[in-house]
Amino acid sequence: MESFPAFKGGEKELSAQMFFDGVNRILHGVLIPGASIGMHTHETNSEVIFVVAGHGTIIEDGEPHFIHIGQCTYCPKGHTHSLVNTSEEEDLEFYAVVPEQ
């Protein structure tokens, strides 16, 4: 895994393995307790996130939602979101797919 400090302006760091073919990005990510991916807008793409471990909060267009194991979220093109590991004890592990549109 590679470390991405303050990813998109977030807290702490994102650890991730990424695949990028020039059009689509697929990643396996881990946020330690208190870490986050900063608020960002998907201007040219969308994003699907599937949680495989832990829990946290996803903020979609300013609205916070609890997210946990087995949940999938979708951020359409033109919308904003952020992902936060709100746990004090466990990592938030997820897979994300970001296709250009």
Backbone as XML, in Angstrom:
<?xml version="1.0"?>
<chain id="A" units="angstrom">
  <residue number="1" name="MET">
    <atom name="N" x="0.851" y="-1.185" z="0.000"/>
    <atom name="CA" x="0.000" y="0.000" z="0.000"/>
    <atom name="C" x="0.889" y="1.238" z="0.000"/>
  </residue>
  <residue number="2" name="GLU">
    <atom name="N" x="0.384" y="2.253" z="-0.644"/>
    <atom name="CA" x="1.070" y="3.536" z="-0.701"/>
    <atom name="C" x="0.360" y="4.512" z="0.235"/>
  </residue>
  <residue number="3" name="SER">
    <atom name="N" x="1.105" y="5.426" z="0.816"/>
    <atom name="CA" x="0.544" y="6.411" z="1.740"/>
    <atom name="C" x="0.296" y="7.731" z="1.024"/>
  </residue>
  <residue number="4" name="PHE">
    <atom name="N" x="-0.914" y="8.304" z="1.244"/>
    <atom name="CA" x="-1.287" y="9.586" z="0.668"/>
    <atom name="C" x="-1.678" y="10.532" z="1.809"/>
  </residue>
  <residue number="5" name="PRO">
    <atom name="N" x="-0.708" y="11.310" z="2.341"/>
    <atom name="CA" x="-1.007" y="12.214" z="3.450"/>
    <atom name="C" x="-2.023" y="13.288" z="3.053"/>
  </residue>
  <residue number="6" name="ALA">
    <atom name="N" x="-2.941" y="13.594" z="3.970"/>
    <atom name="CA" x="-3.943" y="14.653" z="3.776"/>
    <atom name="C" x="-4.617" y="14.549" z="2.406"/>
  </residue>
  <residue number="7" name="PHE">
    <atom name="N" x="-5.043" y="13.340" z="2.034"/>
    <atom name="CA" x="-5.617" y="13.088" z="0.706"/>
    <atom name="C" x="-6.822" y="13.992" z="0.451"/>
  </residue>
  <residue number="8" name="LYS">
    <atom name="N" x="-6.755" y="14.764" z="-0.613"/>
    <atom name="CA" x="-7.810" y="15.712" z="-1.013"/>
    <atom name="C" x="-8.117" y="16.706" z="0.111"/>
  </residue>
  <residue number="9" name="GLY">
    <atom name="N" x="-7.109" y="16.988" z="0.963"/>
    <atom name="CA" x="-7.277" y="17.932" z="2.059"/>
    <atom name="C" x="-7.811" y="17.312" z="3.338"/>
  </residue>
  <residue number="10" name="GLY">
    <atom name="N" x="-7.836" y="15.982" z="3.404"/>
    <atom name="CA" x="-8.357" y="15.289" z="4.581"/>
    <atom name="C" x="-7.376" y="15.241" z="5.737"/>
  </residue>
  <residue number="11" name="GLU">
    <atom name="N" x="-7.806" y="14.620" z="6.818"/>
    <atom name="CA" x="-6.993" y="14.451" z="8.019"/>
    <atom name="C" x="-6.154" y="13.180" z="7.921"/>
  </residue>
  <residue number="12" name="LYS">
    <atom name="N" x="-5.008" y="13.199" z="8.557"/>
    <atom name="CA" x="-4.088" y="12.058" z="8.623"/>
    <atom name="C" x="-3.735" y="11.582" z="7.220"/>
  </residue>
  <residue number="13" name="GLU">
    <atom name="N" x="-3.943" y="10.288" z="6.909"/>
    <atom name="CA" x="-3.554" y="9.795" z="5.588"/>
    <atom name="C" x="-4.452" y="8.667" z="5.109"/>
  </residue>
  <residue number="14" name="LEU">
    <atom name="N" x="-4.461" y="8.497" z="3.807"/>
    <atom name="CA" x="-5.114" y="7.372" z="3.143"/>
    <atom name="C" x="-4.017" y="6.402" z="2.742"/>
  </residue>
  <residue number="15" name="SER">
    <atom name="N" x="-4.174" y="5.133" z="3.082"/>
    <atom name="CA" x="-3.294" y="4.082" z="2.572"/>
    <atom name="C" x="-4.074" y="3.390" z="1.462"/>
  </residue>
  <residue number="16" name="ALA">
    <atom name="N" x="-3.454" y="3.232" z="0.298"/>
    <atom name="CA" x="-4.210" y="2.675" z="-0.823"/>
    <atom name="C" x="-3.320" y="1.967" z="-1.827"/>
  </residue>
  <residue number="17" name="GLN">
    <atom name="N" x="-3.917" y="0.973" z="-2.471"/>
    <atom name="CA" x="-3.363" y="0.347" z="-3.662"/>
    <atom name="C" x="-4.276" y="0.796" z="-4.793"/>
  </residue>
  <residue number="18" name="MET">
    <atom name="N" x="-3.693" y="1.380" z="-5.846"/>
    <atom name="CA" x="-4.510" y="1.914" z="-6.930"/>
    <atom name="C" x="-4.129" y="1.311" z="-8.265"/>
  </residue>
  <residue number="19" name="PHE">
    <atom name="N" x="-5.152" y="1.133" z="-9.090"/>
    <atom name="CA" x="-4.996" y="0.753" z="-10.487"/>
    <atom name="C" x="-5.591" y="1.884" z="-11.303"/>
  </residue>
  <residue number="20" name="PHE">
    <atom name="N" x="-4.853" y="2.368" z="-12.303"/>
    <atom name="CA" x="-5.366" y="3.430" z="-13.160"/>
    <atom name="C" x="-4.940" y="3.145" z="-14.595"/>
  </residue>
  <residue number="21" name="ASP">
    <atom name="N" x="-5.925" y="3.051" z="-15.483"/>
    <atom name="CA" x="-5.614" y="2.746" z="-16.882"/>
    <atom name="C" x="-5.710" y="3.977" z="-17.775"/>
  </residue>
  <residue number="22" name="GLY">
    <atom name="N" x="-5.754" y="5.162" z="-17.160"/>
    <atom name="CA" x="-5.876" y="6.392" z="-17.916"/>
    <atom name="C" x="-7.308" y="6.862" z="-18.031"/>
  </residue>
  <residue number="23" name="VAL">
    <atom name="N" x="-8.246" y="5.987" z="-17.748"/>
    <atom name="CA" x="-9.665" y="6.334" z="-17.801"/>
    <atom name="C" x="-10.364" y="5.978" z="-16.492"/>
  </residue>
  <residue number="24" name="ASN">
    <atom name="N" x="-10.101" y="4.794" z="-15.983"/>
    <atom name="CA" x="-10.766" y="4.307" z="-14.771"/>
    <atom name="C" x="-9.766" y="4.099" z="-13.652"/>
  </residue>
  <residue number="25" name="ARG">
    <atom name="N" x="-10.197" y="4.424" z="-12.433"/>
    <atom name="CA" x="-9.367" y="4.214" z="-11.256"/>
    <atom name="C" x="-10.105" y="3.228" z="-10.338"/>
  </residue>
  <residue number="26" name="ILE">
    <atom name="N" x="-9.393" y="2.217" z="-9.875"/>
    <atom name="CA" x="-9.928" y="1.259" z="-8.918"/>
    <atom name="C" x="-8.953" y="1.241" z="-7.751"/>
  </residue>
  <residue number="27" name="LEU">
    <atom name="N" x="-9.467" y="1.361" z="-6.528"/>
    <atom name="CA" x="-8.552" y="1.371" z="-5.398"/>
    <atom name="C" x="-9.077" y="0.602" z="-4.201"/>
  </residue>
  <residue number="28" name="HIS">
    <atom name="N" x="-8.134" y="0.075" z="-3.454"/>
    <atom name="CA" x="-8.387" y="-0.565" z="-2.165"/>
    <atom name="C" x="-7.808" y="0.409" z="-1.158"/>
  </residue>
  <residue number="29" name="GLY">
    <atom name="N" x="-8.652" y="0.994" z="-0.313"/>
    <atom name="CA" x="-8.196" y="2.021" z="0.609"/>
    <atom name="C" x="-8.438" y="1.676" z="2.062"/>
  </residue>
  <residue number="30" name="VAL">
    <atom name="N" x="-7.591" y="2.259" z="2.920"/>
    <atom name="CA" x="-7.721" y="2.106" z="4.362"/>
    <atom name="C" x="-7.526" y="3.467" z="5.013"/>
  </residue>
  <residue number="31" name="LEU">
    <atom name="N" x="-8.484" y="3.841" z="5.863"/>
    <atom name="CA" x="-8.373" y="5.037" z="6.684"/>
    <atom name="C" x="-8.260" y="4.590" z="8.142"/>
  </residue>
  <residue number="32" name="ILE">
    <atom name="N" x="-7.187" y="5.000" z="8.826"/>
    <atom name="CA" x="-7.037" y="4.672" z="10.242"/>
    <atom name="C" x="-8.022" y="5.525" z="11.049"/>
  </residue>
  <residue number="33" name="PRO">
    <atom name="N" x="-8.264" y="5.194" z="12.309"/>
    <atom name="CA" x="-9.179" y="5.996" z="13.122"/>
    <atom name="C" x="-8.821" y="7.490" z="13.081"/>
  </residue>
  <residue number="34" name="GLY">
    <atom name="N" x="-9.832" y="8.313" z="12.834"/>
    <atom name="CA" x="-9.647" y="9.755" z="12.758"/>
    <atom name="C" x="-9.193" y="10.284" z="11.411"/>
  </residue>
  <residue number="35" name="ALA">
    <atom name="N" x="-8.870" y="9.396" z="10.473"/>
    <atom name="CA" x="-8.419" y="9.826" z="9.146"/>
    <atom name="C" x="-9.618" y="10.103" z="8.241"/>
  </residue>
  <residue number="36" name="SER">
    <atom name="N" x="-9.376" y="10.917" z="7.211"/>
    <atom name="CA" x="-10.460" y="11.233" z="6.274"/>
    <atom name="C" x="-9.913" y="11.523" z="4.889"/>
  </residue>
  <residue number="37" name="ILE">
    <atom name="N" x="-10.807" y="11.429" z="3.927"/>
    <atom name="CA" x="-10.571" y="11.925" z="2.569"/>
    <atom name="C" x="-11.316" y="13.244" z="2.524"/>
  </residue>
  <residue number="38" name="GLY">
    <atom name="N" x="-10.650" y="14.315" z="2.157"/>
    <atom name="CA" x="-11.250" y="15.646" z="2.175"/>
    <atom name="C" x="-12.413" y="15.798" z="1.208"/>
  </residue>
  <residue number="39" name="MET">
    <atom name="N" x="-13.229" y="16.797" z="1.466"/>
    <atom name="CA" x="-14.369" y="17.115" z="0.611"/>
    <atom name="C" x="-13.859" y="17.455" z="-0.785"/>
  </residue>
  <residue number="40" name="HIS">
    <atom name="N" x="-14.452" y="16.830" z="-1.793"/>
    <atom name="CA" x="-14.058" y="17.097" z="-3.172"/>
    <atom name="C" x="-15.246" y="16.886" z="-4.113"/>
  </residue>
  <residue number="41" name="THR">
    <atom name="N" x="-15.175" y="17.511" z="-5.260"/>
    <atom name="CA" x="-16.228" y="17.428" z="-6.273"/>
    <atom name="C" x="-15.769" y="16.519" z="-7.403"/>
  </residue>
  <residue number="42" name="HIS">
    <atom name="N" x="-16.665" y="15.672" z="-7.850"/>
    <atom name="CA" x="-16.389" y="14.805" z="-8.999"/>
    <atom name="C" x="-16.846" y="15.535" z="-10.264"/>
  </residue>
  <residue number="43" name="GLU">
    <atom name="N" x="-15.917" y="16.291" z="-10.840"/>
    <atom name="CA" x="-16.243" y="17.132" z="-11.995"/>
    <atom name="C" x="-16.294" y="16.367" z="-13.304"/>
  </residue>
  <residue number="44" name="THR">
    <atom name="N" x="-15.453" y="15.350" z="-13.458"/>
    <atom name="CA" x="-15.385" y="14.612" z="-14.730"/>
    <atom name="C" x="-15.622" y="13.123" z="-14.561"/>
  </residue>
  <residue number="45" name="ASN">
    <atom name="N" x="-15.971" y="12.717" z="-13.347"/>
    <atom name="CA" x="-16.149" y="11.291" z="-13.074"/>
    <atom name="C" x="-17.170" y="11.100" z="-11.958"/>
  </residue>
  <residue number="46" name="SER">
    <atom name="N" x="-17.433" y="9.861" z="-11.627"/>
    <atom name="CA" x="-18.305" y="9.506" z="-10.502"/>
    <atom name="C" x="-17.497" y="8.555" z="-9.620"/>
  </residue>
  <residue number="47" name="GLU">
    <atom name="N" x="-18.077" y="8.140" z="-8.472"/>
    <atom name="CA" x="-17.357" y="7.211" z="-7.605"/>
    <atom name="C" x="-18.323" y="6.299" z="-6.870"/>
  </residue>
  <residue number="48" name="VAL">
    <atom name="N" x="-17.978" y="5.021" z="-6.846"/>
    <atom name="CA" x="-18.705" y="4.021" z="-6.078"/>
    <atom name="C" x="-17.756" y="3.546" z="-4.986"/>
  </residue>
  <residue number="49" name="ILE">
    <atom name="N" x="-18.240" y="3.524" z="-3.730"/>
    <atom name="CA" x="-17.438" y="3.057" z="-2.598"/>
    <atom name="C" x="-18.177" y="1.907" z="-1.919"/>
  </residue>
  <residue number="50" name="PHE">
    <atom name="N" x="-17.447" y="0.813" z="-1.657"/>
    <atom name="CA" x="-18.002" y="-0.342" z="-0.960"/>
    <atom name="C" x="-17.159" y="-0.606" z="0.280"/>
  </residue>
  <residue number="51" name="VAL">
    <atom name="N" x="-17.782" y="-0.574" z="1.464"/>
    <atom name="CA" x="-17.074" y="-0.750" z="2.733"/>
    <atom name="C" x="-16.935" y="-2.239" z="3.061"/>
  </residue>
  <residue number="52" name="VAL">
    <atom name="N" x="-15.692" y="-2.668" z="3.334"/>
    <atom name="CA" x="-15.446" y="-4.071" z="3.666"/>
    <atom name="C" x="-15.065" y="-4.271" z="5.130"/>
  </residue>
  <residue number="53" name="ALA">
    <atom name="N" x="-14.720" y="-3.195" z="5.849"/>
    <atom name="CA" x="-14.410" y="-3.298" z="7.283"/>
    <atom name="C" x="-14.547" y="-1.925" z="7.924"/>
  </residue>
  <residue number="54" name="GLY">
    <atom name="N" x="-14.977" y="-1.931" z="9.175"/>
    <atom name="CA" x="-15.081" y="-0.695" z="9.930"/>
    <atom name="C" x="-16.361" y="0.070" z="9.666"/>
  </residue>
  <residue number="55" name="HIS">
    <atom name="N" x="-16.346" y="1.329" z="10.108"/>
    <atom name="CA" x="-17.487" y="2.214" z="9.895"/>
    <atom name="C" x="-17.011" y="3.662" z="9.927"/>
  </residue>
  <residue number="56" name="GLY">
    <atom name="N" x="-17.876" y="4.546" z="9.504"/>
    <atom name="CA" x="-17.527" y="5.960" z="9.489"/>
    <atom name="C" x="-18.689" y="6.791" z="9.007"/>
  </residue>
  <residue number="57" name="THR">
    <atom name="N" x="-18.350" y="7.967" z="8.502"/>
    <atom name="CA" x="-19.347" y="8.905" z="7.987"/>
    <atom name="C" x="-18.961" y="9.309" z="6.578"/>
  </residue>
  <residue number="58" name="ILE">
    <atom name="N" x="-19.929" y="9.286" z="5.691"/>
    <atom name="CA" x="-19.737" y="9.849" z="4.362"/>
    <atom name="C" x="-20.596" y="11.102" z="4.306"/>
  </residue>
  <residue number="59" name="ILE">
    <atom name="N" x="-20.013" y="12.180" z="3.821"/>
    <atom name="CA" x="-20.739" y="13.444" z="3.705"/>
    <atom name="C" x="-20.972" y="13.670" z="2.218"/>
  </residue>
  <residue number="60" name="GLU">
    <atom name="N" x="-22.231" y="13.588" z="1.804"/>
    <atom name="CA" x="-22.601" y="13.705" z="0.393"/>
    <atom name="C" x="-23.375" y="14.997" z="0.186"/>
  </residue>
  <residue number="61" name="ASP">
    <atom name="N" x="-22.804" y="15.906" z="-0.607"/>
    <atom name="CA" x="-23.432" y="17.206" z="-0.857"/>
    <atom name="C" x="-23.856" y="17.877" z="0.448"/>
  </residue>
  <residue number="62" name="GLY">
    <atom name="N" x="-22.977" y="17.797" z="1.458"/>
    <atom name="CA" x="-23.215" y="18.461" z="2.734"/>
    <atom name="C" x="-24.019" y="17.672" z="3.745"/>
  </residue>
  <residue number="63" name="GLU">
    <atom name="N" x="-24.555" y="16.518" z="3.355"/>
    <atom name="CA" x="-25.385" y="15.698" z="4.242"/>
    <atom name="C" x="-24.587" y="14.505" z="4.771"/>
  </residue>
  <residue number="64" name="PRO">
    <atom name="N" x="-24.382" y="14.411" z="6.097"/>
    <atom name="CA" x="-23.651" y="13.261" z="6.647"/>
    <atom name="C" x="-24.524" y="12.011" z="6.741"/>
  </residue>
  <residue number="65" name="HIS">
    <atom name="N" x="-23.917" y="10.862" z="6.457"/>
    <atom name="CA" x="-24.598" y="9.570" z="6.545"/>
    <atom name="C" x="-23.636" y="8.563" z="7.167"/>
  </residue>
  <residue number="66" name="PHE">
    <atom name="N" x="-24.131" y="7.766" z="8.122"/>
    <atom name="CA" x="-23.343" y="6.695" z="8.720"/>
    <atom name="C" x="-23.133" y="5.610" z="7.664"/>
  </residue>
  <residue number="67" name="ILE">
    <atom name="N" x="-21.924" y="5.069" z="7.608"/>
    <atom name="CA" x="-21.619" y="4.019" z="6.644"/>
    <atom name="C" x="-20.888" y="2.896" z="7.375"/>
  </residue>
  <residue number="68" name="HIS">
    <atom name="N" x="-21.196" y="1.638" z="7.012"/>
    <atom name="CA" x="-20.604" y="0.500" z="7.713"/>
    <atom name="C" x="-20.387" y="-0.666" z="6.761"/>
  </residue>
  <residue number="69" name="ILE">
    <atom name="N" x="-19.834" y="-1.751" z="7.301"/>
    <atom name="CA" x="-19.524" y="-2.947" z="6.511"/>
    <atom name="C" x="-20.717" y="-3.358" z="5.643"/>
  </residue>
  <residue number="70" name="GLY">
    <atom name="N" x="-20.430" y="-3.636" z="4.382"/>
    <atom name="CA" x="-21.456" y="-4.115" z="3.464"/>
    <atom name="C" x="-22.211" y="-3.024" z="2.739"/>
  </residue>
  <residue number="71" name="GLN">
    <atom name="N" x="-21.991" y="-1.768" z="3.102"/>
    <atom name="CA" x="-22.713" y="-0.686" z="2.426"/>
    <atom name="C" x="-21.948" y="-0.191" z="1.218"/>
  </residue>
  <residue number="72" name="CYS">
    <atom name="N" x="-22.706" y="0.256" z="0.246"/>
    <atom name="CA" x="-22.174" y="0.812" z="-0.983"/>
    <atom name="C" x="-22.756" y="2.216" z="-1.147"/>
  </residue>
  <residue number="73" name="THR">
    <atom name="N" x="-21.919" y="3.168" z="-1.544"/>
    <atom name="CA" x="-22.408" y="4.527" z="-1.806"/>
    <atom name="C" x="-22.003" y="4.938" z="-3.216"/>
  </residue>
  <residue number="74" name="TYR">
    <atom name="N" x="-22.721" y="5.913" z="-3.741"/>
    <atom name="CA" x="-22.467" y="6.397" z="-5.095"/>
    <atom name="C" x="-22.450" y="7.915" z="-5.092"/>
  </residue>
  <residue number="75" name="CYS">
    <atom name="N" x="-21.382" y="8.492" z="-5.612"/>
    <atom name="CA" x="-21.285" y="9.941" z="-5.778"/>
    <atom name="C" x="-21.307" y="10.229" z="-7.276"/>
  </residue>
  <residue number="76" name="PRO">
    <atom name="N" x="-22.424" y="10.775" z="-7.790"/>
    <atom name="CA" x="-22.524" y="11.038" z="-9.228"/>
    <atom name="C" x="-21.627" y="12.195" z="-9.676"/>
  </residue>
  <residue number="77" name="LYS">
    <atom name="N" x="-21.346" y="12.223" z="-10.946"/>
    <atom name="CA" x="-20.607" y="13.322" z="-11.562"/>
    <atom name="C" x="-21.276" y="14.646" z="-11.194"/>
  </residue>
  <residue number="78" name="GLY">
    <atom name="N" x="-20.460" y="15.635" z="-10.805"/>
    <atom name="CA" x="-20.971" y="16.960" z="-10.455"/>
    <atom name="C" x="-21.312" y="17.133" z="-8.987"/>
  </residue>
  <residue number="79" name="HIS">
    <atom name="N" x="-21.191" y="16.064" z="-8.193"/>
    <atom name="CA" x="-21.533" y="16.130" z="-6.771"/>
    <atom name="C" x="-20.271" y="16.063" z="-5.914"/>
  </residue>
  <residue number="80" name="THR">
    <atom name="N" x="-20.425" y="16.396" z="-4.623"/>
    <atom name="CA" x="-19.297" y="16.404" z="-3.698"/>
    <atom name="C" x="-19.479" y="15.355" z="-2.612"/>
  </residue>
  <residue number="81" name="HIS">
    <atom name="N" x="-18.337" y="14.900" z="-2.075"/>
    <atom name="CA" x="-18.391" y="13.998" z="-0.929"/>
    <atom name="C" x="-17.056" y="13.965" z="-0.203"/>
  </residue>
  <residue number="82" name="SER">
    <atom name="N" x="-17.096" y="13.407" z="0.996"/>
    <atom name="CA" x="-15.940" y="13.205" z="1.853"/>
    <atom name="C" x="-16.185" y="11.912" z="2.627"/>
  </residue>
  <residue number="83" name="LEU">
    <atom name="N" x="-15.114" y="11.217" z="3.000"/>
    <atom name="CA" x="-15.236" y="9.984" z="3.772"/>
    <atom name="C" x="-14.391" y="10.120" z="5.031"/>
  </residue>
  <residue number="84" name="VAL">
    <atom name="N" x="-14.985" y="9.822" z="6.201"/>
    <atom name="CA" x="-14.315" y="10.004" z="7.485"/>
    <atom name="C" x="-14.409" y="8.723" z="8.309"/>
  </residue>
  <residue number="85" name="ASN">
    <atom name="N" x="-13.278" y="8.266" z="8.833"/>
    <atom name="CA" x="-13.294" y="7.143" z="9.772"/>
    <atom name="C" x="-13.557" y="7.729" z="11.158"/>
  </residue>
  <residue number="86" name="THR">
    <atom name="N" x="-14.765" y="7.556" z="11.659"/>
    <atom name="CA" x="-15.156" y="8.109" z="12.956"/>
    <atom name="C" x="-14.897" y="7.137" z="14.104"/>
  </residue>
  <residue number="87" name="SER">
    <atom name="N" x="-14.382" y="5.956" z="13.803"/>
    <atom name="CA" x="-14.081" y="4.969" z="14.834"/>
    <atom name="C" x="-12.855" y="5.404" z="15.627"/>
  </residue>
  <residue number="88" name="GLU">
    <atom name="N" x="-12.829" y="5.053" z="16.897"/>
    <atom name="CA" x="-11.657" y="5.308" z="17.729"/>
    <atom name="C" x="-10.752" y="4.083" z="17.799"/>
  </residue>
  <residue number="89" name="GLU">
    <atom name="N" x="-11.222" y="2.944" z="17.254"/>
    <atom name="CA" x="-10.482" y="1.695" z="17.427"/>
    <atom name="C" x="-10.157" y="0.932" z="16.148"/>
  </residue>
  <residue number="90" name="GLU">
    <atom name="N" x="-10.986" y="1.031" z="15.112"/>
    <atom name="CA" x="-10.743" y="0.179" z="13.956"/>
    <atom name="C" x="-10.607" y="0.963" z="12.649"/>
  </residue>
  <residue number="91" name="ASP">
    <atom name="N" x="-9.861" y="0.370" z="11.731"/>
    <atom name="CA" x="-9.676" y="0.963" z="10.411"/>
    <atom name="C" x="-10.973" y="0.898" z="9.612"/>
  </residue>
  <residue number="92" name="LEU">
    <atom name="N" x="-11.143" y="1.845" z="8.704"/>
    <atom name="CA" x="-12.225" y="1.834" z="7.723"/>
    <atom name="C" x="-11.587" y="1.384" z="6.407"/>
  </residue>
  <residue number="93" name="GLU">
    <atom name="N" x="-11.981" y="0.198" z="5.949"/>
    <atom name="CA" x="-11.399" y="-0.378" z="4.733"/>
    <atom name="C" x="-12.481" y="-0.421" z="3.656"/>
  </residue>
  <residue number="94" name="PHE">
    <atom name="N" x="-12.108" y="-0.052" z="2.440"/>
    <atom name="CA" x="-13.092" y="0.045" z="1.366"/>
    <atom name="C" x="-12.452" y="-0.185" z="0.005"/>
  </residue>
  <residue number="95" name="TYR">
    <atom name="N" x="-13.313" y="-0.442" z="-0.967"/>
    <atom name="CA" x="-12.928" y="-0.471" z="-2.370"/>
    <atom name="C" x="-13.667" y="0.665" z="-3.055"/>
  </residue>
  <residue number="96" name="ALA">
    <atom name="N" x="-13.013" y="1.313" z="-3.996"/>
    <atom name="CA" x="-13.648" y="2.403" z="-4.739"/>
    <atom name="C" x="-13.371" y="2.236" z="-6.222"/>
  </residue>
  <residue number="97" name="VAL">
    <atom name="N" x="-14.358" y="2.607" z="-7.027"/>
    <atom name="CA" x="-14.238" y="2.615" z="-8.478"/>
    <atom name="C" x="-14.589" y="4.026" z="-8.941"/>
  </residue>
  <residue number="98" name="VAL">
    <atom name="N" x="-13.692" y="4.627" z="-9.720"/>
    <atom name="CA" x="-13.875" y="6.010" z="-10.176"/>
    <atom name="C" x="-13.735" y="6.027" z="-11.700"/>
  </residue>
  <residue number="99" name="PRO">
    <atom name="N" x="-14.863" y="5.893" z="-12.420"/>
    <atom name="CA" x="-14.806" y="5.923" z="-13.890"/>
    <atom name="C" x="-14.973" y="7.339" z="-14.446"/>
  </residue>
  <residue number="100" name="GLU">
    <atom name="N" x="-14.155" y="7.688" z="-15.425"/>
    <atom name="CA" x="-14.327" y="8.969" z="-16.122"/>
    <atom name="C" x="-15.604" y="8.891" z="-16.949"/>
  </residue>
  <residue number="101" name="GLN">
    <atom name="N" x="-16.263" y="10.024" z="-17.085"/>
    <atom name="CA" x="-17.529" y="10.044" z="-17.842"/>
    <atom name="C" x="-17.515" y="11.155" z="-18.878"/>
  </residue>
</chain>
